[in-house]
Amino acid sequence: MDYKVILSSRSIQDLSEIVRYISFDNPRAAEQFGYDLIDAALSLASLPERGRFVPEFDDGVTREIIHRAYRIVYRVESEHKVASGTRHEEPQKCLTNR
């Protein structure tokens, strides 16, 4: 059975800002990239354990998957639910959304 992926209100706001920023250069690419990020987050419905644990949290719960220069940070909150957030990632820096 697949998990239910829930995008936090913060992740939706971040996604809007990401798409808006990219759209200044290329509106069509921005829209497609927004859909790609959503698809990546929703892909956590199957095999949510595939993401690595976020080392700076060291809580054994918070995980991440990477999509291009963006981190999708999430927690498997119950047997059937995943909460997700998306953040831009500068190389060698860690930003998270909890």
Helices and strands as residue ranges (DSSP letters): E 4-7, H 9-23, H 27-42, G 43-45, G 48-50, E 52-53, E 62-67, E 70-78, E 81-88
